[in-house]
Amino acid sequence: MRRMPAAAGDRRGARGRAAAASALARLASLKAPAALTKLAKLTTLTALATLLGGCASAPLALDRPVVLLGEVHDNTAQHALRLAALGALLERGARPALAMEQIDRERQPQLDALLARQPPPDAATVAAAVVDKSWNRAFYEPYIALALRYRLPIVAANVGRDEARRVMREGLAAAGFDAAVPAPLLAAQAHDIEQGHCGALDAATAQRMALAQVARDQFMARVLERHAARGVVLLAGNGHVRSDIGAPHWLDAATRARSEAIGLVEQGEDDDGHYDRRLVTPRQPRADPCAALRRPGAPAPRPAA
């Protein structure tokens, strides 16, 4: 992973800590989608104290040149832990690329133009321009703020809706992806998609949607391989960082050997995914997103990951 000279890192240290502290404080104050539990608040404060105090025994440390950092998208405590871990990595002198599922690849030219501006824009401006409104941008602005502070490349790591729909209609090869998908992998993806949609999807639709998920994973793997030499951190849902069926499956052997896939899963969550490392966090309070759709007797869906 590319590192700045120690002197340069020291000059930016205080400013970096201040930026991360502000970002973490904003995360801790978020009320959407629901107020944090006391335990989640404690986790957030622990993450903040870890970063600001330079504690060596961080609850989440990023040690590999290529990191796939999972999330349950709306879990505030997880975002605080991940932000603290990224801030600590930067404090140690690393300068990885920041790859984000939350930015579709067709937005990369717009993103590059924004980052080239002088003076550079703030994180809110960047997020508003390139992060789709379907995401809670407030969760991702703090990562962008750190990237701007430390002048990290920010890389779009997702396939957009139009491209995903084309894959569903015409197949992976038609959009330039590898169509040689192992049947068990595709079946596992389709199963997870059915669960995530409350059992309301038919098998054929879930299978087509699984192809789009594979396209996203393959593109994320390409992004990681392209930036592996300098180091790269991918922010993505747990489904994408699963080592058994997600983006790690599509990495070349050299990149995979230098990578770590970290799943951040919620306490009590029925997550049977494989990860290189698993961190269990408090559950984010949320309403059942599928209460109106669930068939009688069908299990509750896992939260989006």
ABEGO torsion letter per residue (X at the ends): XBBBBAAAAAAAAAAAAAAAAAAAAAAAABAOABBBBAAAAAAAAAAAAAAAAGBABBABBBABABBBBBBBAABAAAAAAAAAAAAAAAAAGBBBBBBBAABBAAAAAAAAAAAABOBBBBAAAAAAAABBAABBAAAAAAAAAAAAAAGBBBBBABBBAAAAAAAAAAEAAAAGBBABBBAAAAAAAAAAAAAAAGGABBAAAAAAAAAAAAAAAAAAAAAAAAAAAAEBBBBBBAAAABAAABAAAABBAAAAAABBBBBBBBBGBBBABBBABBBBBBBBBBBBAAAAABBBGBBBBBBBX
